[in-house]
Amino acid sequence: MSAAINRLWDNRWAIATAAIVTFAFVLFGGLPLVLASVGFVAVCVVMLIAKAPASLPSSNTFPQPAAFEADWQRLQVIIDALPDPVVALDSTGAVLALNAQARRIAPALRQGEPISLGLRMPALIAAVRRAVATGAPQRVEFSERSRSEQWYEVHVIPAALSRPAGSPPDLLLTFHDLTQPRRIEQMRADFVANASHELRTPLAALSGFIETLRGPAQNDAGARERFLAIMHAQAERMARLIDDLLSLSRIELREHINPNTPVELLPIIHQVIDTLEPRAQERGVEILVSPAEQPLVVHGERDELIGVFENLVENAIKYGASGKRVEIRLECASVQAANGSQAKVSVRDWGPGIAPEHLPRLTERFYRVDVGQSRAEGGTGLGLALVKHILNRHGGRLSIESTPGAGSTFTVTLPLIRPVH
């Protein structure tokens, strides 16, 4: 009985309409009252026995409009509070809701439109279809290359957000950014490959000469002396590479710790020049220093800063020797920043310069403009990478300017703490 009453209540508007039409026929059309009553009862019986279409559930199935709107508002609030990009879809793949993080990674996504219009990723669309068909969660990874390559892991989770039981599920998509781990993984793989290659070359040379000395050149004194000199140079090259690798590792471990010891820069520059003067004289290079008007004091670790300027000045001597001079200039530069003035030290050579396409990559590990010349000069390909990481630790930066045929200028900028009187 209660089911019949509920059925009549669900169809109350149709019954009321039938009653009004029946009354109109009796009043204006002359329809006998008995026939009209029979017709009205027939309409009610039809309403009792007829089944509602599956696509049009009763009013008890869905919440009333106000409650429905409140549910979606709560869902949107929850999605907006999540740190990762989140998109809610209906069973057709249309976007129900999304948060600001999702809009950032996919600006073309629009509420009410299919996700395939905003994210043209076949693997993701296939995962959405599988989740709808099976009702099981799906996981997929995809890359996005609109600007720089970005990697994402997406979890597609079926959820009853707005559907009755037994209907295809709505979906909740959560995006996790894998770009940084992927880049670190690639950097690690490149680092191992490059380090292995750099070590393999001198090792192969040493092995070859050892075999020669143990065989054909065993009793050849002249060849033995020549080969031993080459072997010594290769062993030194390996030692430099290992030292640089260890130094880079140590600096990276402490890169987040800023030094707090006051250090004056001019004495460091003079110590570097004293160390490298013999090499400059061998190549006929003059080193000129232009000190600042006042002493420049920064927070720093002396040995690390010596390493920075040794790398820069030594590179200027090696690769800019044709210009016959290296100029080192110290100055105090005022900047519009909360930390006040900065100390600037520029190292300029007058050599062949560097092509523009190489400049952004000079501080990458093992990157060389001319591989042959670098190896001939005994370079490990890690010098400028060391410089970059040391300056990061000191709150400084390295800028590079170069014009082919007119030399290069490497400028170190460090926060200046105070002048010394």
C-alpha positions as CSV (number, residue, x, y, z in Angstrom):
1,M,0.0,0.0,0.0
2,S,2.8,2.4,0.9
3,A,4.5,1.7,-2.4
4,A,1.3,2.5,-4.3
5,I,0.9,5.7,-2.4
6,N,4.5,6.7,-3.1
7,R,4.0,5.9,-6.8
8,L,0.9,8.2,-6.9
9,W,2.8,10.9,-5.0
10,D,5.7,10.7,-7.4
11,N,3.2,11.2,-10.3
12,R,1.1,13.8,-8.5
13,W,1.5,16.5,-11.1
14,A,0.4,14.2,-13.9
15,I,-2.6,13.1,-11.9
16,A,-3.6,16.7,-11.1
17,T,-3.3,17.5,-14.8
18,A,-5.5,14.6,-15.7
19,A,-8.1,15.7,-13.1
20,I,-8.2,19.2,-14.6
21,V,-8.5,18.0,-18.1
22,T,-11.3,15.6,-17.1
23,F,-13.2,18.3,-15.3
24,A,-12.9,20.6,-18.4
25,F,-14.4,17.9,-20.6
26,V,-17.3,17.4,-18.2
27,L,-17.9,21.1,-17.8
28,F,-17.4,22.4,-21.4
29,G,-17.5,19.3,-23.6
30,G,-20.6,17.6,-22.3
31,L,-18.8,14.4,-21.3
32,P,-20.9,12.3,-19.0
33,L,-19.7,12.3,-15.4
34,V,-19.6,8.5,-15.2
35,L,-17.3,8.2,-18.3
36,A,-15.1,11.0,-17.0
37,S,-14.8,9.2,-13.6
38,V,-13.9,6.0,-15.3
39,G,-11.2,7.7,-17.5
40,F,-9.7,9.4,-14.4
41,V,-9.5,6.2,-12.5
42,A,-7.9,4.5,-15.5
43,V,-5.2,7.2,-15.5
44,C,-4.5,6.6,-11.9
45,V,-4.3,2.8,-12.4
46,V,-1.8,3.3,-15.3
47,M,0.3,5.5,-13.0
48,L,0.3,2.7,-10.4
49,I,1.4,-0.1,-12.7
50,A,3.7,1.8,-15.0
51,K,7.5,1.7,-14.3
52,A,9.5,4.9,-14.4
53,P,12.2,5.0,-17.2
54,A,15.7,4.1,-16.1
55,S,17.0,7.4,-17.4
56,L,14.5,9.4,-15.3
57,P,14.7,8.2,-11.7
58,S,12.2,9.3,-9.1
59,S,12.6,12.4,-7.0
60,N,13.7,10.2,-4.1
61,T,16.8,9.1,-6.0
62,F,18.4,12.5,-6.4
63,P,18.7,15.3,-3.8
64,Q,16.6,18.4,-4.2
65,P,18.2,21.3,-6.1
66,A,19.4,23.2,-3.0
67,A,21.0,20.1,-1.5
68,F,22.5,19.1,-4.8
69,E,24.1,22.5,-5.2
70,A,25.4,22.3,-1.6
71,D,27.0,18.9,-2.3
72,W,28.9,20.2,-5.3
73,Q,30.0,23.3,-3.4
74,R,31.4,21.0,-0.7
75,L,33.2,18.9,-3.3
76,Q,34.7,22.0,-4.9
77,V,36.0,23.2,-1.6
78,I,37.6,19.8,-0.9
79,I,39.2,19.7,-4.4
80,D,40.5,23.3,-4.0
81,A,42.2,22.4,-0.7
82,L,44.2,19.6,-2.1
83,P,47.8,20.4,-3.0
84,D,47.9,18.3,-6.2
85,P,45.9,18.9,-9.4
86,V,42.5,17.2,-9.1
87,V,39.7,16.8,-11.8
88,A,36.3,15.3,-11.2
89,L,34.6,13.7,-14.3
90,D,31.2,12.2,-15.0
91,S,30.9,8.8,-16.6
92,T,31.0,10.3,-20.1
93,G,34.4,12.0,-19.4
94,A,33.0,15.5,-19.0
95,V,34.6,17.7,-16.4
96,L,32.4,18.2,-13.3
97,A,34.9,20.2,-11.2
98,L,38.6,21.0,-11.1
99,N,41.0,23.0,-8.9
100,A,43.4,25.8,-9.6
101,Q,46.4,23.4,-9.7
102,A,44.7,21.4,-12.5
103,R,44.0,24.6,-14.4
104,R,47.7,25.5,-14.3
105,I,48.8,22.3,-15.9
106,A,46.0,22.1,-18.4
107,P,44.6,25.6,-19.1
108,A,42.3,24.3,-21.8
109,L,40.2,22.2,-19.4
110,R,36.7,23.6,-19.1
111,Q,33.8,22.6,-16.7
112,G,31.2,20.7,-18.7
113,E,33.5,19.8,-21.6
114,P,35.1,16.4,-22.3
115,I,38.6,16.0,-20.7
116,S,39.9,14.9,-24.1
117,L,39.5,18.5,-25.3
118,G,41.7,19.9,-22.6
119,L,44.2,17.1,-22.2
120,R,45.0,15.3,-25.5
121,M,46.8,12.3,-23.9
122,P,45.7,9.0,-25.4
123,A,47.0,7.0,-22.5
124,L,45.0,9.1,-20.0
125,I,41.8,8.9,-22.0
126,A,42.2,5.1,-22.3
127,A,42.6,4.9,-18.5
128,V,39.4,6.9,-18.0
129,R,37.5,4.6,-20.3
130,R,38.9,1.5,-18.5
131,A,37.8,2.9,-15.1
132,V,34.3,3.5,-16.4
133,A,34.0,0.1,-17.9
134,T,35.5,-1.9,-15.1
135,G,34.8,0.3,-12.0
136,A,38.4,-0.4,-10.9
137,P,41.0,2.3,-10.2
138,Q,43.6,3.0,-12.9
139,R,47.1,4.4,-12.8
140,V,48.9,6.0,-15.8
141,E,51.9,8.2,-16.5
142,F,52.2,10.7,-19.3
143,S,54.4,13.6,-20.4
144,E,53.4,17.0,-21.5
145,R,55.8,18.9,-23.8
146,S,54.0,22.3,-24.4
147,R,57.0,24.3,-23.0
148,S,59.5,22.0,-21.2
149,E,58.9,18.3,-20.7
150,Q,56.7,17.7,-17.7
151,W,55.9,14.2,-16.3
152,Y,52.8,13.3,-14.3
153,E,51.4,10.2,-12.6
154,V,47.6,10.1,-12.7
155,H,45.4,8.0,-10.5
156,V,41.9,7.5,-11.9
157,I,39.5,6.6,-9.0
158,P,35.8,5.6,-9.6
159,A,33.6,7.4,-7.2
160,A,29.8,7.8,-6.8
161,L,29.7,11.6,-6.9
162,S,26.3,12.1,-8.5
163,R,25.1,8.8,-9.8
164,P,22.6,6.3,-8.3
165,A,23.7,2.7,-7.4
166,G,24.2,0.6,-10.5
167,S,25.0,3.5,-12.8
168,P,28.4,4.1,-14.5
169,P,30.7,5.7,-11.9
170,D,31.9,9.3,-11.8
171,L,35.7,9.6,-11.7
172,L,38.2,11.5,-9.6
173,L,41.6,12.1,-11.2
174,T,44.6,13.1,-9.1
175,F,47.8,14.3,-10.7
176,H,51.3,13.9,-9.1
177,D,54.2,15.8,-10.6
178,L,57.1,13.4,-11.4
179,T,59.1,16.0,-13.3
180,Q,61.7,16.7,-10.6
181,P,62.4,13.0,-9.7
182,R,62.6,12.2,-13.5
183,R,65.1,15.0,-14.0
184,I,67.2,13.9,-11.0
185,E,67.2,10.4,-12.3
186,Q,68.3,11.5,-15.7
187,M,71.0,13.7,-14.2
188,R,72.2,10.8,-12.1
189,A,72.3,8.5,-15.2
190,D,74.1,11.2,-17.2
191,F,76.6,11.8,-14.4
192,V,77.5,8.2,-14.0
193,A,77.8,7.8,-17.8
194,N,80.0,10.9,-18.1
195,A,82.2,10.0,-15.1
196,S,82.6,6.5,-16.4
197,H,83.7,7.8,-19.8
198,E,86.1,10.3,-18.3
199,L,87.7,7.7,-16.2
200,R,87.7,5.0,-18.9
201,T,89.8,7.1,-21.3
202,P,92.9,7.5,-19.1
203,L,92.5,3.9,-17.8
204,A,92.5,2.6,-21.3
205,A,95.7,4.6,-22.1
206,L,97.4,3.3,-18.9
207,S,96.5,-0.3,-19.7
208,G,97.8,0.1,-23.3
209,F,101.1,1.5,-22.2
210,I,101.5,-1.1,-19.4
211,E,101.0,-3.9,-21.9
212,T,103.5,-2.3,-24.3
213,L,106.1,-1.9,-21.6
214,R,105.6,-5.5,-20.6
215,G,106.0,-6.6,-24.2
216,P,107.7,-5.0,-27.2
217,A,109.1,-2.0,-25.3
218,Q,110.4,-4.0,-22.3
219,N,114.0,-3.4,-23.1
220,D,113.6,0.0,-24.9
221,A,114.9,2.6,-22.5
222,G,113.8,5.6,-24.7
223,A,110.3,4.3,-25.2
224,R,110.0,3.4,-21.5
225,E,110.8,7.0,-20.5
226,R,108.4,8.4,-23.0
227,F,105.6,6.1,-22.0
228,L,106.1,6.6,-18.3
229,A,105.7,10.4,-18.8
230,I,102.4,9.8,-20.6
231,M,101.2,7.4,-18.0
232,H,102.1,9.9,-15.2
233,A,100.0,12.6,-17.0
234,Q,97.1,10.2,-17.4
235,A,97.3,9.2,-13.7
236,E,97.3,12.9,-12.7
237,R,94.2,13.5,-14.9
238,M,92.4,10.7,-13.1
239,A,93.4,12.1,-9.8
240,R,92.1,15.6,-10.7
241,L,88.8,14.1,-11.9
242,I,88.4,12.1,-8.7
243,D,89.3,15.2,-6.6
244,D,86.8,17.3,-8.5
245,L,84.1,14.7,-8.1
246,L,84.7,14.5,-4.3
247,S,84.7,18.3,-4.0
248,L,81.5,18.6,-5.9
249,S,79.9,15.9,-3.7
250,R,81.0,17.7,-0.5
251,I,79.7,21.0,-1.7
252,E,76.3,19.7,-2.7
253,L,75.9,18.1,0.7
254,R,76.5,21.5,2.4
255,E,74.9,23.7,-0.3
256,H,72.0,24.6,2.0
257,I,74.3,25.8,4.8
258,N,75.4,29.4,4.3
259,P,78.9,30.3,5.6
260,N,79.0,33.1,8.2
261,T,82.7,33.9,8.4
262,P,83.7,37.4,7.2
263,V,86.3,37.1,4.3
264,E,87.9,39.9,2.4
265,L,88.1,39.2,-1.4
266,L,91.3,41.1,-2.5
267,P,93.7,38.9,-0.5
268,I,92.0,35.9,-2.0
269,I,92.6,37.3,-5.5
270,H,96.3,38.0,-4.8
271,Q,96.8,34.4,-3.4
272,V,95.2,33.0,-6.6
273,I,97.4,35.2,-8.8
274,D,100.5,34.0,-6.9
275,T,99.5,30.4,-7.5
276,L,98.8,30.8,-11.2
277,E,101.5,33.3,-12.1
278,P,104.0,30.7,-13.3
279,R,101.5,29.1,-15.6
280,A,100.6,32.6,-17.0
281,Q,104.2,33.4,-17.6
282,E,104.7,30.1,-19.5
283,R,101.9,31.2,-21.9
284,G,102.9,34.8,-22.1
285,V,99.8,36.0,-20.3
286,E,99.8,39.2,-18.1
287,I,97.4,39.3,-15.2
288,L,96.1,42.7,-14.3
289,V,94.1,43.6,-11.1
290,S,91.9,46.6,-10.6
291,P,91.0,46.7,-6.8
292,A,87.8,48.3,-5.5
293,E,87.9,51.7,-3.9
294,Q,87.2,50.1,-0.5
295,P,87.9,46.5,0.8
296,L,85.1,44.1,-0.1
297,V,84.1,41.7,2.8
298,V,81.6,38.9,2.3
299,H,80.4,36.0,4.3
300,G,82.3,33.0,3.0
301,E,84.6,30.0,3.3
302,R,88.0,31.1,2.3
303,D,89.1,27.8,0.7
304,E,86.0,27.5,-1.4
305,L,86.2,31.1,-2.6
306,I,89.8,30.4,-3.6
307,G,88.6,27.5,-5.6
308,V,86.1,29.7,-7.4
309,F,88.6,32.3,-8.5
310,E,91.3,29.7,-9.3
311,N,88.9,28.0,-11.7
312,L,87.9,31.3,-13.4
313,V,91.5,32.7,-13.7
314,E,93.0,29.4,-14.8
315,N,90.3,29.0,-17.5
316,A,91.1,32.6,-18.7
317,I,94.8,31.7,-18.9
318,K,94.2,28.4,-20.7
319,Y,91.5,29.3,-23.1
320,G,92.2,33.0,-23.6
321,A,96.0,32.9,-23.9
322,S,95.9,34.3,-27.4
323,G,94.7,37.6,-26.0
324,K,97.9,37.8,-23.9
325,R,96.2,39.4,-20.8
326,V,93.6,38.6,-18.2
327,E,91.9,41.5,-16.3
328,I,90.5,41.0,-12.8
329,R,88.3,43.8,-11.6
330,L,86.8,44.2,-8.1
331,E,84.0,46.7,-7.4
332,C,81.1,47.5,-5.1
333,A,77.8,47.5,-6.9
334,S,74.6,49.0,-5.4
335,V,71.4,47.1,-6.0
336,Q,67.8,47.7,-5.3
337,A,67.4,44.8,-2.8
338,A,66.9,44.4,0.9
339,N,70.4,43.0,1.3
340,G,72.1,46.2,0.1
341,S,75.2,46.4,-1.9
342,Q,77.1,43.5,-3.6
343,A,80.7,42.7,-4.3
344,K,81.4,42.0,-7.9
345,V,84.6,40.3,-9.2
346,S,84.9,40.0,-13.0
347,V,87.6,37.9,-14.8
348,R,88.0,38.9,-18.4
349,D,90.2,37.4,-21.1
350,W,90.8,38.6,-24.6
351,G,90.8,35.2,-26.3
352,P,88.6,33.7,-29.0
353,G,85.4,34.0,-27.0
354,I,82.5,31.6,-26.8
355,A,79.6,31.1,-29.2
356,P,76.2,32.1,-27.8
357,E,74.7,28.7,-28.0
358,H,77.2,27.3,-25.5
359,L,76.7,30.0,-22.7
360,P,73.6,28.5,-21.0
361,R,75.3,25.1,-20.6
362,L,78.8,26.1,-19.4
363,T,78.0,25.3,-15.8
364,E,76.7,21.8,-16.5
365,R,78.8,18.9,-15.4
366,F,81.2,17.6,-18.0
367,Y,80.0,20.1,-20.6
368,R,82.8,21.4,-22.8
369,V,82.8,23.8,-25.7
370,D,85.8,22.0,-27.3
371,V,86.3,18.5,-25.9
372,G,89.7,18.0,-27.5
373,Q,91.2,21.3,-26.3
374,S,89.7,20.8,-22.8
375,R,91.3,17.4,-22.4
376,A,94.6,18.6,-23.9
377,E,94.6,21.4,-21.2
378,G,93.9,18.8,-18.5
379,G,90.3,20.0,-17.8
380,T,87.9,17.7,-16.1
381,G,84.7,19.4,-17.3
382,L,83.6,20.0,-13.6
383,G,85.3,23.4,-12.9
384,L,82.4,25.7,-13.7
385,A,79.9,23.3,-12.0
386,L,82.0,23.6,-8.9
387,V,81.9,27.3,-9.2
388,K,78.1,27.4,-9.5
389,H,77.5,25.2,-6.5
390,I,80.0,27.1,-4.3
391,L,78.4,30.4,-5.2
392,N,74.9,29.0,-4.5
393,R,76.1,28.1,-1.0
394,H,77.4,31.6,-0.6
395,G,74.2,33.3,-1.8
396,G,76.0,34.5,-4.9
397,R,75.7,33.9,-8.6
398,L,77.9,33.6,-11.8
399,S,77.1,35.5,-15.0
400,I,78.9,34.9,-18.3
401,E,79.2,37.3,-21.2
402,S,81.1,36.5,-24.4
403,T,81.5,37.7,-27.9
404,P,83.2,35.4,-30.5
405,G,86.5,37.0,-31.4
406,A,86.4,39.5,-28.5
407,G,87.0,37.4,-25.3
408,S,84.8,36.4,-22.4
409,T,83.9,37.9,-19.0
410,F,82.9,35.8,-16.0
411,T,81.4,37.8,-13.2
412,V,81.0,36.7,-9.6
413,T,78.4,38.5,-7.5
414,L,78.3,38.1,-3.7
415,P,76.3,39.9,-0.9
416,L,78.6,42.5,0.6
417,I,78.4,42.7,4.4
418,R,80.4,45.8,5.3
419,P,83.5,47.8,4.2
420,V,86.7,47.4,6.3
421,H,88.4,50.6,7.4
